[in-house]
């Protein structure tokens, strides 16, 4: 079972690593990592290249989470293996080996994976997300609250330990890519949804503090995952 889990994790990772936003920008003679917010996702693609390119990236990012997760679920009828595939796809998007382990926030990819596993809860998650974004006006705060709420619900219901661990790994990767946004929240430079990125000079913490923040983040994330494993096992 362990080897099978690693295999589907690897398959998900390879598929999830496909950097569609980067490929779309490259086809247009640009580099999404050096444009707009620098995030290789649909939102930044929209800001830089417009609606057509953004829809293409969004659909492709959703499918690279949905298709491998759904196929593994249909073939094996095993939720744990499907969750491992989903985790691989999300980690592939977050740490794409095609782009030197740079990547995006993986929300669309995670959404595609959850669509294969829990379509009805996904609708509730999306509606909650949209509502919070409209109320709070900061995407990163709304995203974090919805993710933590979804994780809390998932931990509350009875699920296999392997599924829980895979979900927490997914969440750790997603929240990691939101650290720059939280830096800008701290610096009071994070754009609200009413702002255009091009109108704002985005700021970051000094490099040494960025590195320290990442170290602290992973220490806390690993400690949380280990605690859940200990309690659940």
N, C-alpha and C positions, 0 to 999 in steps of 0.2 A: 504493500500500500504506500509506503514511504517513497519508493522509487517512482511509482505512478504519480504521486503528488508532485514530486520534483519535475517529472516529465511535463505534466500539464502546466505547471508554473512556468517552465521554460518556453513552452509553446505560446502561452499567453504573453510572455515577455517579448518574444521575437515579433509577434504580431503587433503588440502594443507599442513597440519601439518605432514603428513606421511614423515619421514626423511629417504629417500631412501639411501642417501650417508652413513648415520650413520648405517643403517641396513646392507648395503653391507660390510662396514668395520667391523662391529661386526661379520658377518658371516665368515670373514677372520681372526678373532681373534684380531682385532685392534679397535681403536677409532679415527675416522676421525677428531674429535675436537682437538686431541692431536698430530696429524701427519701433516707434510707438513706445509701449511699455516694455518691450523686449520679450514678452511672453508668447511662446508659440502655440497660441490657441485661437479659437473662433472670435473671441471678443477683440483681441488685438488685430486680428486679420481684418475684421470689420472696420476698425479705426484706420487701418493703413490702406487696404485694398478695396473696401466696399462690400456690399451685401452679397453679391454673387460668389466671391471668393470665400466669404465667411460661411455661407450656407454649405459650400463644398467641404470646407474643413470641419464644420460641426457634424455633418452627416457621416463623414469618414471616421471621425474620432468616436462617434457613438457606435458605429458598426464594428470598429476594432475591439470594442469591449463586448458588444452584444453577440457577435457571430461565434467567436471561439468559446465563450461561456455557454451559449445555448447549445452548440454542437456537443461539447463535453457532457452537458446535462442530459441531452437526448440519447447519446451513445451509451453512457455509463449509468444513467439514472442515479447518480451519486452527487448529493449537494456539496459535500466537502471538496470533491474533485472540481466541481464547477466553480466553487468559491476560490480555490487555488488558481484556477485559470484566470478568473477575474482579477485576483491580486497580481498575477503576472502581467496582465494587460495594463493595469494601472501603473505598476512599477516601470513597465516599458515606456509608457508615456512620460513619466516623471524623470526617469533616468535612461533616455534613449541612447543605445550604443552607436546609432547612426550619426549622432551629433555630439559625440564626446561626452555622453552621459548628462547632457543638458536636456531639459524638457519643460513641459507645461504643468498646469495645475491638475489635469486629468479629470475634471468634473464631468465632461461629456463622456469620456471613456468609462468612468465609474457608473455613470447613469445608464449607459448601454448594458453594462454587466448586470446591474441591479434590475434592469428591465427584464432580463432573461430569468432572473431568480425570483424577484418579488415585484411583479408589475403593478399591483394595486397599491402597496405601500409607496412605490415610486411616485405615483400620482400625488399622494398626500405630501411627500417630500418636496416635489416640484412646486406645488401650490403654496406650501409654507415658505419656501425659498423666495418665490416671487413676492408674496405678501411682506416678508421681512425686508427685502430689498427696497420696496416702495416706502416702507415705514422708516427704516433706519438710514437709507440712502447710501450706505457704504456696503459694497458687495462683499468684502472680506469678512465683515462682522456677521452679516446675514449667513454667509457660507459656513462659517465656523459654528454658529449657533445651530443651524440645521443639521450639520454633520454630527455634532455632539449629541443633539437630541435623538437623531437616528441611531447612533451607537448605544445610547442609554436604553432605548426601546429594544434594540437587538439583544443587549445583555440581559434585559428583564425577561424576555421570552426564552423558552427552552430550545436551544440550538446545539448541534454537535460542536465539540471543542475545536475541531479543525476548521469549521466554518467561522467560528468566532475569532480564531487567531488570524485567519486569512483576511477577515474584515478589518481587524485592527492594523494589520500591515498596510492594507489599502489606505486607511484613514491617515496613518502616519506619513505615508508618501504624499498624500494630497495636502495635508496641513503644512508639511515641510516647504512645499512650493509657495505657500502663502506667507512665509516669513518676511519677504520683502514688503508685502502690503502692510504687515503689522509694524515693520520699521517705520513706514511712512505715516501710519496712524500715530505712532509715538512722536514723529517729527512734525505732525500736523500738516502733512503734505499729500496725504492719500486723497485722490480725486473721488468725489461723489458721482452718482450716476448722471447728474445733470452736466458734468464737466466733460469736455473733450480732452483726451490725453495730450494732444498736440498743443493745447493751450497752457499746459502745466509742465514745469520743469521738475521731473520726478527726482526725489532725493533718496539717498540710502545712508545708513550708518557707515562710519569708517570701516575699512577692511578688517582691522583687527577685532572690532566689536561684532562685525558680521560673523566672523569665524567663531568667536566665543558664543554667540547666540545659537549657532548651528550645533556646537558641541553640547550646550545646555539642553537644547531641544531634544537631541537624540538620547541623551541620558534620561531625560524625563519620559520620553516616548517608550524607550526600552523598559524602563522601570514599570510603567503603566501596563505594558503588554505582559511582562513577567508576573505582575501582581494578579492580573486577570487569569493568566494560565494557572497560577498556584491556587487561586480560589475555585476555579472551575474544575480543575483536575482532581 
